[in-house]
Amino acid sequence: MGKMRTMLVGSMEKVFPEKELVAARMQGGEALLGERFNFQWAYFWEGAPEWAQVEVSCALEGVSVRTVELEPAEYVCPKDRDDNYLRTEAGLFPDILKPLEESVRLYGGQWRALWISIDTKEEAPGEYPVTLRLCVQGEVVAEETFYFLLLPGRLPKQELLFTQWMHTDCIAQQYQTEVFSERWWELVEDYVRFAQEHGINMLLTPLFTPPLDTLPGTERLTVQLVDVEAQKDGWRFGFEKLGRWSAMCRRCKIRCLEASHLFTQWGAAHAPKVMARVDGEVRRVFGWETDADGEAYTAFLEAFLPALTDFLRSEGWEGRVYFHVSDEPSSEHLGHYGRLAERIRALTEGFPRMDAISDYAFYEKGMVEVPVCATNHIAPFLEHGIPNLWAYYCCAQAKGVSNRFLAMPGARNRCIGLQLYDARIAGFLHWGHNFWMTQFATRAVDPFRESDAGGAFPAGDAFSVYPGERGPIASVGLELFLEALQDLRALCLAETLAGREQVEALYAQVSYRDFACSATSAAEVLALRERVNRLIQEKLSHIAAG
């Protein structure tokens, strides 16, 4: 029988199969009530391939084990990048967190890892040993104990709004099910609930098929929630599907809805695809051939938006549905975008408007109520002290700033929690929760084999979940961003107890407090979180002592 080497390491370490593991050993960790704590048990098997059983002993109920599976990546990072990457060549990257089955495969001569999560619920604070064993042919070949400390104090509710675009057409394609079939609704709800459990509390809502990442002149699978009928005296709208979507969102504890964009990407030149029943036949009535500023689509919006907002108010969503004009307009579109934005504002009174923009002029001229700015272009917005400012990153944020590419260190993903707190950011947006397609949506991809949208985006950008047979499978990147959100909530709790000034003093010398920087060390991220935890415990002790 072969020999086994093992090491307990933190969640921010990435365990590559062929690379000797040099991470710091981790014997224990701590968390607040209501927090998910993650760590890894890395192992190196020196024998022939074998199957091993995993045993876990712990007094806590919320302990789960997943295997860290490898994801192939060809387009790893862009040429214009910094040096804070784990590797820049194509290869296999640890990312897929597959729920543990009856046994785990041991591959000889490779480092692999188990991902252990501890979901704290109503347990009493205290130390809880977590003993892990690997058994081969009935014999224990490895055993280690992790000492988990559950601290007094509960994480507060997440106030940050977080949307990561869910592409419901991709769900239909991957599971080969018809849009709006009962199976489709079941799958979508599974994904929405899973997303909410990972901090997503605003959901992209396809009033019409979202005009996102679509090759001009082509169209994506129809996922339009609003029924439209052309009548002699105007337009008739049906909101039955949207009502079902609304009820699903309430069940899944979604706080806000994000209405799909009312004009196309890259300049707002056209209308989105709108399907309608005309003379008994359902066909496309608006799309790439439609001038966004034209009389026909303008008249349609003037009929549609008042009916929609009345329905949303009746469903209790007033003030909690955010409307989009167009994604990332540039300065050359300023006048055109402004006209459209004013039209939408007048038709959606009582509802906020948001868009991803990088040019401050769009906000300065009052065209965008809630600006969503790329982290590498956000400085002017911060300098002006914009209230209710949002941030985002995507494939273009590859140099200096935080992101979640597979080739980046885990600390570079998690460090954004502090940055969101320090800049008082109100919301965060990411475009790819499950974009399982190539760029411009020209074809579907197998996410377990193709991670870069057909070579268009660095691996890790286009999606954060994988389509498992029984529903969504998490990624390392998704879990690390959840940890960032938990860090943000812990900072907010510390501020409530001790005041902003004392909290800021904890990270005054931290190297990554600004969006322009990113962490290079997991140890620095953990050290800050430990200081935050100590401050919380100190203040809670004073309160308890009277």
C-alpha positions as a Python dict, from the first residue, in 0.01 Angstrom:
ca = {
    (1, 'M'): (0, 0, 0),
    (2, 'G'): (122, 350, -75),
    (3, 'K'): (219, 625, 164),
    (4, 'M'): (24, 941, 232),
    (5, 'R'): (141, 1294, 314),
    (6, 'T'): (-116, 1546, 428),
    (7, 'M'): (-135, 1913, 526),
    (8, 'L'): (-415, 2133, 661),
    (9, 'V'): (-416, 2462, 468),
    (10, 'G'): (-641, 2765, 437),
    (11, 'S'): (-910, 2824, 180),
    (12, 'M'): (-703, 3087, -5),
    (13, 'E'): (-433, 2833, -98),
    (14, 'K'): (-460, 2671, -441),
    (15, 'V'): (-341, 2312, -450),
    (16, 'F'): (-201, 2222, -792),
    (17, 'P'): (-150, 1850, -864),
    (18, 'E'): (205, 1865, -999),
    (19, 'K'): (344, 2143, -779),
    (20, 'E'): (502, 2076, -441),
    (21, 'L'): (284, 2234, -175),
    (22, 'V'): (469, 2503, 20),
    (23, 'A'): (172, 2665, 194),
    (24, 'A'): (171, 2742, 563),
    (25, 'R'): (23, 2468, 779),
    (26, 'M'): (-305, 2562, 946),
    (27, 'Q'): (-394, 2384, 1269),
    (28, 'G'): (-706, 2583, 1347),
    (29, 'G'): (-930, 2875, 1267),
    (30, 'E'): (-1215, 3085, 1401),
    (31, 'A'): (-1545, 3233, 1289),
    (32, 'L'): (-1846, 3424, 1415),
    (33, 'L'): (-2195, 3284, 1444),
    (34, 'G'): (-2374, 3278, 1110),
    (35, 'E'): (-2050, 3250, 916),
    (36, 'R'): (-1922, 2980, 681),
    (37, 'F'): (-1563, 2885, 754),
    (38, 'N'): (-1362, 2697, 492),
    (39, 'F'): (-1031, 2514, 504),
    (40, 'Q'): (-862, 2241, 301),
    (41, 'W'): (-703, 1908, 373),
    (42, 'A'): (-435, 1863, 110),
    (43, 'Y'): (-290, 1518, 53),
    (44, 'F'): (-20, 1352, -158),
    (45, 'W'): (-59, 981, -233),
    (46, 'E'): (258, 795, -328),
    (47, 'G'): (103, 466, -436),
    (48, 'A'): (-93, 334, -731),
    (49, 'P'): (-439, 482, -795),
    (50, 'E'): (-680, 387, -518),
    (51, 'W'): (-1020, 469, -374),
    (52, 'A'): (-1035, 617, -25),
    (53, 'Q'): (-1318, 673, 220),
    (54, 'V'): (-1338, 1002, 408),
    (55, 'E'): (-1446, 1009, 773),
    (56, 'V'): (-1530, 1327, 962),
    (57, 'S'): (-1586, 1354, 1337),
    (58, 'C'): (-1714, 1677, 1490),
    (59, 'A'): (-1977, 1784, 1742),
    (60, 'L'): (-2097, 2054, 1503),
    (61, 'E'): (-2376, 1962, 1261),
    (62, 'G'): (-2283, 2198, 979),
    (63, 'V'): (-1963, 2030, 859),
    (64, 'S'): (-1952, 1930, 492),
    (65, 'V'): (-1677, 1792, 267),
    (66, 'R'): (-1625, 1848, -103),
    (67, 'T'): (-1347, 1739, -335),
    (68, 'V'): (-1147, 2007, -514),
    (69, 'E'): (-1154, 1901, -878),
    (70, 'L'): (-939, 2036, -1159),
    (71, 'E'): (-1063, 2272, -1429),
    (72, 'P'): (-875, 2301, -1761),
    (73, 'A'): (-781, 2653, -1868),
    (74, 'E'): (-627, 2758, -2198),
    (75, 'Y'): (-665, 3137, -2185),
    (76, 'V'): (-524, 3198, -1840),
    (77, 'C'): (-451, 3570, -1826),
    (78, 'P'): (-411, 3865, -2064),
    (79, 'K'): (-76, 3997, -2179),
    (80, 'D'): (-131, 4328, -2001),
    (81, 'R'): (-114, 4205, -1642),
    (82, 'D'): (90, 4236, -1324),
    (83, 'D'): (308, 3973, -1157),
    (84, 'N'): (53, 3868, -894),
    (85, 'Y'): (-51, 3545, -1068),
    (86, 'L'): (19, 3189, -960),
    (87, 'R'): (97, 3089, -1318),
    (88, 'T'): (47, 3223, -1666),
    (89, 'E'): (58, 2907, -1876),
    (90, 'A'): (-233, 2683, -1972),
    (91, 'G'): (-306, 2388, -1749),
    (92, 'L'): (-528, 2238, -1482),
    (93, 'F'): (-650, 2461, -1201),
    (94, 'P'): (-819, 2364, -872),
    (95, 'D'): (-1169, 2516, -884),
    (96, 'I'): (-1462, 2271, -897),
    (97, 'L'): (-1602, 2189, -552),
    (98, 'K'): (-1774, 1858, -611),
    (99, 'P'): (-1991, 1723, -327),
    (100, 'L'): (-1823, 1422, -171),
    (101, 'E'): (-1964, 1088, -280),
    (102, 'E'): (-1896, 755, -113),
    (103, 'S'): (-1524, 768, -180),
    (104, 'V'): (-1254, 983, -332),
    (105, 'R'): (-1003, 883, -600),
    (106, 'L'): (-637, 893, -501),
    (107, 'Y'): (-400, 965, -788),
    (108, 'G'): (-41, 860, -728),
    (109, 'G'): (218, 1137, -735),
    (110, 'Q'): (-30, 1425, -717),
    (111, 'W'): (-127, 1682, -459),
    (112, 'R'): (-505, 1705, -428),
    (113, 'A'): (-736, 1853, -166),
    (114, 'L'): (-1061, 1814, 22),
    (115, 'W'): (-1260, 2131, 89),
    (116, 'I'): (-1415, 2137, 436),
    (117, 'S'): (-1688, 2391, 517),
    (118, 'I'): (-1826, 2463, 862),
    (119, 'D'): (-2163, 2640, 857),
    (120, 'T'): (-2226, 2782, 1203),
    (121, 'K'): (-2588, 2799, 1310),
    (122, 'E'): (-2718, 2804, 1667),
    (123, 'E'): (-2430, 2622, 1837),
    (124, 'A'): (-2275, 2757, 2156),
    (125, 'P'): (-1942, 2941, 2122),
    (126, 'G'): (-1642, 2728, 2205),
    (127, 'E'): (-1374, 2508, 2053),
    (128, 'Y'): (-1482, 2221, 1830),
    (129, 'P'): (-1218, 1973, 1706),
    (130, 'V'): (-1277, 1846, 1353),
    (131, 'T'): (-1105, 1510, 1303),
    (132, 'L'): (-1050, 1394, 945),
    (133, 'R'): (-947, 1047, 830),
    (134, 'L'): (-867, 889, 497),
    (135, 'C'): (-910, 513, 480),
    (136, 'V'): (-791, 278, 207),
    (137, 'Q'): (-913, -83, 209),
    (138, 'G'): (-1036, -37, 564),
    (139, 'E'): (-704, 95, 692),
    (140, 'V'): (-655, 454, 813),
    (141, 'V'): (-376, 601, 598),
    (142, 'A'): (-403, 960, 721),
    (143, 'E'): (-561, 1143, 1014),
    (144, 'E'): (-550, 1508, 1123),
    (145, 'T'): (-748, 1727, 1359),
    (146, 'F'): (-843, 2087, 1292),
    (147, 'Y'): (-934, 2302, 1592),
    (148, 'F'): (-1223, 2531, 1511),
    (149, 'L'): (-1312, 2814, 1749),
    (150, 'L'): (-1668, 2947, 1731),
    (151, 'L'): (-1666, 3301, 1866),
    (152, 'P'): (-1940, 3493, 2045),
    (153, 'G'): (-2111, 3749, 1824),
    (154, 'R'): (-2319, 3700, 1512),
    (155, 'L'): (-2247, 3838, 1168),
    (156, 'P'): (-2498, 4112, 1085),
    (157, 'K'): (-2721, 4101, 779),
    (158, 'Q'): (-2540, 4178, 453),
    (159, 'E'): (-2630, 4535, 361),
    (160, 'L'): (-2425, 4539, 41),
    (161, 'L'): (-2635, 4466, -266),
    (162, 'F'): (-2469, 4203, -483),
    (163, 'T'): (-2578, 4091, -827),
    (164, 'Q'): (-2399, 3838, -1042),
    (165, 'W'): (-2586, 3793, -1365),
    (166, 'M'): (-2771, 3465, -1391),
    (167, 'H'): (-2818, 3359, -1752),
    (168, 'T'): (-3135, 3149, -1753),
    (169, 'D'): (-3095, 3057, -2120),
    (170, 'C'): (-2770, 2883, -2026),
    (171, 'I'): (-2957, 2675, -1768),
    (172, 'A'): (-3205, 2563, -2033),
    (173, 'Q'): (-2924, 2475, -2275),
    (174, 'Q'): (-2708, 2284, -2026),
    (175, 'Y'): (-2995, 2078, -1890),
    (176, 'Q'): (-3163, 2038, -2229),
    (177, 'T'): (-3496, 2156, -2097),
    (178, 'E'): (-3752, 2392, -2247),
    (179, 'V'): (-3766, 2747, -2115),
    (180, 'F'): (-4068, 2791, -1882),
    (181, 'S'): (-4119, 2417, -1848),
    (182, 'E'): (-4173, 2298, -1491),
    (183, 'R'): (-3823, 2147, -1493),
    (184, 'W'): (-3676, 2482, -1602),
    (185, 'W'): (-3854, 2662, -1318),
    (186, 'E'): (-3726, 2402, -1068),
    (187, 'L'): (-3368, 2438, -1192),
    (188, 'V'): (-3379, 2818, -1194),
    (189, 'E'): (-3506, 2822, -836),
    (190, 'D'): (-3229, 2583, -730),
    (191, 'Y'): (-2973, 2818, -883),
    (192, 'V'): (-3132, 3129, -734),
    (193, 'R'): (-3140, 2976, -386),
    (194, 'F'): (-2778, 2862, -423),
    (195, 'A'): (-2676, 3210, -538),
    (196, 'Q'): (-2850, 3372, -241),
    (197, 'E'): (-2667, 3137, -5),
    (198, 'H'): (-2346, 3279, -153),
    (199, 'G'): (-2434, 3644, -92),
    (200, 'I'): (-2622, 3731, -411),
    (201, 'N'): (-2930, 3928, -305),
    (202, 'M'): (-3024, 4103, -632),
    (203, 'L'): (-3132, 3902, -936),
    (204, 'L'): (-3112, 3989, -1305),
    (205, 'T'): (-3473, 3958, -1423),
    (206, 'P'): (-3529, 3894, -1796),
    (207, 'L'): (-3830, 4110, -1873),
    (208, 'F'): (-3715, 4053, -2230),
    (209, 'T'): (-3424, 3836, -2340),
    (210, 'P'): (-3127, 4031, -2198),
    (211, 'P'): (-2930, 4204, -2478),
    (212, 'L'): (-2598, 4100, -2323),
    (213, 'D'): (-2293, 3956, -2496),
    (214, 'T'): (-2487, 3892, -2815),
    (215, 'L'): (-2329, 3913, -3159),
    (216, 'P'): (-2501, 4198, -3350),
    (217, 'G'): (-2760, 4056, -3585),
    (218, 'T'): (-2799, 3732, -3386),
    (219, 'E'): (-3018, 3641, -3092),
    (220, 'R'): (-3005, 3431, -2776),
    (221, 'L'): (-3262, 3177, -2667),
    (222, 'T'): (-3582, 3355, -2565),
    (223, 'V'): (-3632, 3382, -2186),
    (224, 'Q'): (-3880, 3671, -2192),
    (225, 'L'): (-4093, 3685, -1875),
    (226, 'V'): (-4345, 3940, -2002),
    (227, 'D'): (-4612, 3830, -2248),
    (228, 'V'): (-4675, 4090, -2518),
    (229, 'E'): (-4964, 4109, -2764),
    (230, 'A'): (-5011, 4362, -3042),
    (231, 'Q'): (-5371, 4484, -3065),
    (232, 'K'): (-5537, 4735, -3293),
    (233, 'D'): (-5553, 4996, -3020),
    (234, 'G'): (-5202, 4936, -2882),
    (235, 'W'): (-5013, 4683, -2673),
    (236, 'R'): (-5139, 4435, -2414),
    (237, 'F'): (-4906, 4292, -2148),
    (238, 'G'): (-4931, 3976, -1941),
    (239, 'F'): (-4734, 3944, -1617),
    (240, 'E'): (-4817, 3589, -1509),
    (241, 'K'): (-4461, 3458, -1560),
    (242, 'L'): (-4310, 3767, -1400),
    (243, 'G'): (-4544, 3712, -1105),
    (244, 'R'): (-4416, 3356, -1068),
    (245, 'W'): (-4060, 3488, -1087),
    (246, 'S'): (-4145, 3744, -818),
    (247, 'A'): (-4283, 3474, -587),
    (248, 'M'): (-3972, 3260, -644),
    (249, 'C'): (-3748, 3551, -552),
    (250, 'R'): (-3938, 3607, -229),
    (251, 'R'): (-3905, 3238, -139),
    (252, 'C'): (-3532, 3256, -207),
    (253, 'K'): (-3491, 3575, 1),
    (254, 'I'): (-3386, 3796, -289),
    (255, 'R'): (-3396, 4160, -177),
    (256, 'C'): (-3396, 4344, -510),
    (257, 'L'): (-3460, 4277, -877),
    (258, 'E'): (-3247, 4404, -1163),
    (259, 'A'): (-3457, 4463, -1472),
    (260, 'S'): (-3284, 4348, -1790),
    (261, 'H'): (-3141, 4624, -2008),
    (262, 'L'): (-3391, 4816, -2220),
    (263, 'F'): (-3137, 4885, -2497),
    (264, 'T'): (-2848, 4692, -2646),
    (265, 'Q'): (-2494, 4681, -2513),
    (266, 'W'): (-2207, 4893, -2648),
    (267, 'G'): (-2389, 5218, -2716),
    (268, 'A'): (-2764, 5162, -2672),
    (269, 'A'): (-2821, 5173, -3047),
    (270, 'H'): (-3100, 4916, -3069),
    (271, 'A'): (-3389, 4758, -2882),
    (272, 'P'): (-3355, 4418, -2713),
    (273, 'K'): (-3527, 4121, -2870),
    (274, 'V'): (-3898, 4150, -2792),
    (275, 'M'): (-4134, 3868, -2883),
    (276, 'A'): (-4507, 3941, -2923),
    (277, 'R'): (-4821, 3775, -3041),
    (278, 'V'): (-4929, 3942, -3365),
    (279, 'D'): (-5239, 3819, -3550),
    (280, 'G'): (-5226, 3494, -3353),
    (281, 'E'): (-4857, 3427, -3423),
    (282, 'V'): (-4564, 3485, -3184),
    (283, 'R'): (-4276, 3659, -3359),
    (284, 'R'): (-4000, 3911, -3295),
    (285, 'V'): (-4129, 4268, -3310),
    (286, 'F'): (-3814, 4453, -3197),
    (287, 'G'): (-3444, 4372, -3207),
    (288, 'W'): (-3122, 4464, -3385),
    (289, 'E'): (-3324, 4612, -3670),
    (290, 'T'): (-3496, 4855, -3430),
    (291, 'D'): (-3364, 5207, -3378),
    (292, 'A'): (-3346, 5262, -3000),
    (293, 'D'): (-3453, 5623, -3043),
    (294, 'G'): (-3715, 5548, -3306),
    (295, 'E'): (-4085, 5622, -3286),
    (296, 'A'): (-4201, 5260, -3274),
    (297, 'Y'): (-3991, 5143, -2981),
    (298, 'T'): (-4044, 5471, -2795),
    (299, 'A'): (-4420, 5425, -2818),
    (300, 'F'): (-4383, 5067, -2700),
    (301, 'L'): (-4185, 5172, -2389),
    (302, 'E'): (-4438, 5446, -2314),
    (303, 'A'): (-4705, 5175, -2299),
    (304, 'F'): (-4497, 4904, -2135),
    (305, 'L'): (-4312, 5076, -1850),
    (306, 'P'): (-4618, 5229, -1677),
    (307, 'A'): (-4793, 4891, -1692),
    (308, 'L'): (-4482, 4718, -1561),
    (309, 'T'): (-4421, 4959, -1273),
    (310, 'D'): (-4787, 4934, -1169),
    (311, 'F'): (-4748, 4556, -1156),
    (312, 'L'): (-4422, 4578, -960),
    (313, 'R'): (-4583, 4808, -706),
    (314, 'S'): (-4870, 4565, -664),
    (315, 'E'): (-4612, 4293, -595),
    (316, 'G'): (-4439, 4504, -329),
    (317, 'W'): (-4119, 4579, -525),
    (318, 'E'): (-4141, 4958, -543),
    (319, 'G'): (-3795, 5108, -492),
    (320, 'R'): (-3640, 4761, -507),
    (321, 'V'): (-3630, 4708, -884),
    (322, 'Y'): (-3332, 4871, -1056),
    (323, 'F'): (-3365, 4966, -1422),
    (324, 'H'): (-3088, 4959, -1682),
    (325, 'V'): (-3053, 5167, -1998),
    (326, 'S'): (-2741, 5011, -2154),
    (327, 'D'): (-2425, 4839, -2036),
    (328, 'E'): (-2097, 5038, -2041),
    (329, 'P'): (-2167, 5326, -2284),
    (330, 'S'): (-1859, 5525, -2383),
    (331, 'S'): (-1811, 5901, -2408),
    (332, 'E'): (-1911, 5906, -2776),
    (333, 'H'): (-2260, 5790, -2673),
    (334, 'L'): (-2309, 6060, -2412),
    (335, 'G'): (-2583, 6261, -2586),
    (336, 'H'): (-2771, 5960, -2720),
    (337, 'Y'): (-2754, 5777, -2388),
    (338, 'G'): (-2870, 6090, -2205),
    (339, 'R'): (-3186, 6115, -2414),
    (340, 'L'): (-3273, 5752, -2353),
    (341, 'A'): (-3194, 5774, -1983),
    (342, 'E'): (-3422, 6073, -1938),
    (343, 'R'): (-3702, 5887, -2116),
    (344, 'I'): (-3662, 5585, -1887),
    (345, 'R'): (-3644, 5805, -1577),
    (346, 'A'): (-3974, 5970, -1662),
    (347, 'L'): (-4142, 5632, -1715),
    (348, 'T'): (-4008, 5456, -1401),
    (349, 'E'): (-4067, 5708, -1126),
    (350, 'G'): (-4009, 5557, -782),
    (351, 'F'): (-3755, 5304, -910),
    (352, 'P'): (-3376, 5356, -919),
    (353, 'R'): (-3170, 5344, -1238),
    (354, 'M'): (-2822, 5189, -1259),
    (355, 'D'): (-2565, 5118, -1527),
    (356, 'A'): (-2203, 5013, -1555),
    (357, 'I'): (-2009, 5326, -1655),
    (358, 'S'): (-1645, 5432, -1645),
    (359, 'D'): (-1679, 5795, -1757),
    (360, 'Y'): (-1766, 6031, -1469),
    (361, 'A'): (-1948, 6263, -1711),
    (362, 'F'): (-2246, 6025, -1725),
    (363, 'Y'): (-2302, 6071, -1352),
    (364, 'E'): (-2206, 6438, -1346),
    (365, 'K'): (-2476, 6517, -1601),
    (366, 'G'): (-2739, 6326, -1402),
    (367, 'M'): (-2782, 6045, -1654),
    (368, 'V'): (-2720, 5762, -1406),
    (369, 'E'): (-2864, 5763, -1057),
    (370, 'V'): (-2662, 5461, -938),
    (371, 'P'): (-2323, 5443, -1113),
    (372, 'V'): (-2157, 5101, -1128),
    (373, 'C'): (-1789, 5163, -1188),
    (374, 'A'): (-1504, 4930, -1278),
    (375, 'T'): (-1258, 4898, -991),
    (376, 'N'): (-970, 5026, -1205),
    (377, 'H'): (-1169, 5339, -1306),
    (378, 'I'): (-1343, 5415, -978),
    (379, 'A'): (-1097, 5671, -837),
    (380, 'P'): (-1272, 5984, -979),
    (381, 'F'): (-1604, 5868, -837),
    (382, 'L'): (-1449, 5813, -494),
    (383, 'E'): (-1277, 6152, -505),
    (384, 'H'): (-1616, 6318, -562),
    (385, 'G'): (-1772, 6132, -270),
    (386, 'I'): (-2053, 5983, -476),
    (387, 'P'): (-2330, 5843, -252),
    (388, 'N'): (-2470, 5497, -327),
    (389, 'L'): (-2169, 5410, -545),
    (390, 'W'): (-2137, 5058, -685),
    (391, 'A'): (-1832, 4874, -814),
    (392, 'Y'): (-1770, 4588, -1056),
    (393, 'Y'): (-1492, 4393, -1221),
    (394, 'C'): (-1481, 4163, -1523),
    (395, 'C'): (-1230, 4034, -1778),
    (396, 'A'): (-1064, 4376, -1822),
    (397, 'Q'): (-961, 4414, -1457),
    (398, 'A'): (-643, 4207, -1479),
    (399, 'K'): (-374, 4445, -1362),
    (400, 'G'): (-328, 4555, -1004),
    (401, 'V'): (-685, 4513, -882),
    (402, 'S'): (-873, 4230, -713),
    (403, 'N'): (-1042, 3968, -930),
    (404, 'R'): (-1127, 3598, -936),
    (405, 'F'): (-937, 3451, -1235),
    (406, 'L'): (-832, 3090, -1178),
    (407, 'A'): (-466, 3185, -1209),
    (408, 'M'): (-485, 3448, -934),
    (409, 'P'): (-398, 3375, -571),
    (410, 'G'): (-702, 3323, -351),
    (411, 'A'): (-607, 3626, -142),
    (412, 'R'): (-653, 3844, -450),
    (413, 'N'): (-1019, 3737, -462),
    (414, 'R'): (-1097, 3767, -91),
    (415, 'C'): (-921, 4099, -30),
    (416, 'I'): (-1204, 4295, -193),
    (417, 'G'): (-1410, 4266, 126),
    (418, 'L'): (-1195, 4530, 296),
    (419, 'Q'): (-1196, 4752, -14),
    (420, 'L'): (-1575, 4751, -33),
    (421, 'Y'): (-1589, 4850, 334),
    (422, 'D'): (-1322, 5118, 317),
    (423, 'A'): (-1481, 5288, 13),
    (424, 'R'): (-1834, 5259, 159),
    (425, 'I'): (-1953, 5083, -157),
    (426, 'A'): (-2330, 5024, -173),
    (427, 'G'): (-2333, 4740, -425),
    (428, 'F'): (-2121, 4507, -635),
    (429, 'L'): (-2192, 4366, -982),
    (430, 'H'): (-2035, 4082, -1176),
    (431, 'W'): (-2153, 3979, -1519),
    (432, 'G'): (-2091, 3603, -1517),
    (433, 'H'): (-2258, 3378, -1263),
    (434, 'N'): (-2317, 3106, -1521),
    (435, 'F'): (-2227, 3229, -1870),
    (436, 'W'): (-2170, 2883, -2015),
    (437, 'M'): (-2122, 3007, -2371),
    (438, 'T'): (-1856, 3151, -2596),
    (439, 'Q'): (-1815, 3525, -2637),
    (440, 'F'): (-2117, 3681, -2815),
    (441, 'A'): (-2320, 3371, -2724),
    (442, 'T'): (-2236, 3198, -3053),
    (443, 'R'): (-2245, 2848, -2898),
    (444, 'A'): (-2283, 2671, -2568),
    (445, 'V'): (-1974, 2528, -2397),
    (446, 'D'): (-1914, 2240, -2159),
    (447, 'P'): (-1806, 2437, -1849),
    (448, 'F'): (-1611, 2137, -1718),
    (449, 'R'): (-1391, 2146, -2028),
    (450, 'E'): (-1393, 2504, -2153),
    (451, 'S'): (-1344, 2779, -1895),
    (452, 'D'): (-1258, 3082, -2108),
    (453, 'A'): (-1568, 3143, -2324),
    (454, 'G'): (-1399, 3016, -2637),
    (455, 'G'): (-1067, 3184, -2563),
    (456, 'A'): (-1226, 3526, -2507),
    (457, 'F'): (-1205, 3581, -2130),
    (458, 'P'): (-951, 3468, -1870),
    (459, 'A'): (-1058, 3144, -1706),
    (460, 'G'): (-1266, 3215, -1398),
    (461, 'D'): (-1439, 3524, -1537),
    (462, 'A'): (-1737, 3386, -1730),
    (463, 'F'): (-1889, 3170, -1457),
    (464, 'S'): (-1866, 3092, -1086),
    (465, 'V'): (-2089, 2784, -1075),
    (466, 'Y'): (-2086, 2455, -1263),
    (467, 'P'): (-2394, 2263, -1385),
    (468, 'G'): (-2407, 1948, -1174),
    (469, 'E'): (-2648, 1665, -1247),
    (470, 'R'): (-2851, 1755, -939),
    (471, 'G'): (-2806, 2132, -956),
    (472, 'P'): (-2538, 2396, -909),
    (473, 'I'): (-2183, 2308, -806),
    (474, 'A'): (-1975, 2578, -641),
    (475, 'S'): (-1631, 2695, -743),
    (476, 'V'): (-1337, 2795, -527),
    (477, 'G'): (-1380, 3148, -664),
    (478, 'L'): (-1744, 3162, -551),
    (479, 'E'): (-1658, 3047, -198),
    (480, 'L'): (-1370, 3293, -166),
    (481, 'F'): (-1590, 3583, -270),
    (482, 'L'): (-1842, 3474, -6),
    (483, 'E'): (-1558, 3492, 246),
    (484, 'A'): (-1489, 3847, 127),
    (485, 'L'): (-1853, 3937, 189),
    (486, 'Q'): (-1829, 3784, 536),
    (487, 'D'): (-1518, 3993, 606),
    (488, 'L'): (-1720, 4299, 505),
    (489, 'R'): (-1998, 4204, 745),
    (490, 'A'): (-1749, 4146, 1027),
    (491, 'L'): (-1602, 4492, 966),
    (492, 'C'): (-1954, 4637, 984),
    (493, 'L'): (-2018, 4457, 1313),
    (494, 'A'): (-1692, 4590, 1454),
    (495, 'E'): (-1792, 4941, 1349),
    (496, 'T'): (-2129, 4907, 1521),
    (497, 'L'): (-1954, 4805, 1844),
    (498, 'A'): (-1643, 5023, 1838),
    (499, 'G'): (-1697, 5303, 1585),
    (500, 'R'): (-1550, 5362, 1241),
    (501, 'E'): (-1228, 5520, 1367),
    (502, 'Q'): (-1119, 5217, 1567),
    (503, 'V'): (-1195, 4984, 1277),
    (504, 'E'): (-997, 5196, 1031),
    (505, 'A'): (-702, 5188, 1271),
    (506, 'L'): (-696, 4809, 1237),
    (507, 'Y'): (-616, 4827, 868),
    (508, 'A'): (-427, 5156, 841),
    (509, 'Q'): (-108, 4975, 735),
    (510, 'V'): (-267, 4702, 525),
    (511, 'S'): (-120, 4693, 174),
    (512, 'Y'): (-444, 4633, -17),
    (513, 'R'): (-699, 4873, 135),
    (514, 'D'): (-750, 5064, -194),
    (515, 'F'): (-916, 4930, -509),
    (516, 'A'): (-597, 5008, -702),
    (517, 'C'): (-415, 4732, -509),
    (518, 'S'): (-470, 4366, -434),
    (519, 'A'): (-341, 4133, -166),
    (520, 'T'): (-36, 3921, -234),
    (521, 'S'): (-43, 3731, 95),
    (522, 'A'): (-315, 3515, 249),
    (523, 'A'): (-143, 3567, 584),
    (524, 'E'): (-205, 3942, 568),
    (525, 'V'): (-574, 3891, 490),
    (526, 'L'): (-613, 3644, 777),
    (527, 'A'): (-420, 3865, 1018),
    (528, 'L'): (-656, 4156, 954),
    (529, 'R'): (-961, 3937, 1003),
    (530, 'E'): (-817, 3813, 1334),
    (531, 'R'): (-769, 4173, 1450),
    (532, 'V'): (-1129, 4249, 1358),
    (533, 'N'): (-1246, 3942, 1552),
    (534, 'R'): (-1040, 4047, 1858),
    (535, 'L'): (-1197, 4394, 1856),
    (536, 'I'): (-1544, 4242, 1836),
    (537, 'Q'): (-1472, 4007, 2127),
    (538, 'E'): (-1328, 4289, 2335),
    (539, 'K'): (-1635, 4507, 2287),
    (540, 'L'): (-1879, 4221, 2347),
    (541, 'S'): (-1695, 4136, 2671),
    (542, 'H'): (-1727, 4496, 2791),
    (543, 'I'): (-2100, 4491, 2711),
    (544, 'A'): (-2147, 4161, 2897),
    (545, 'A'): (-1958, 4298, 3199),
    (546, 'G'): (-2198, 4592, 3215),
}
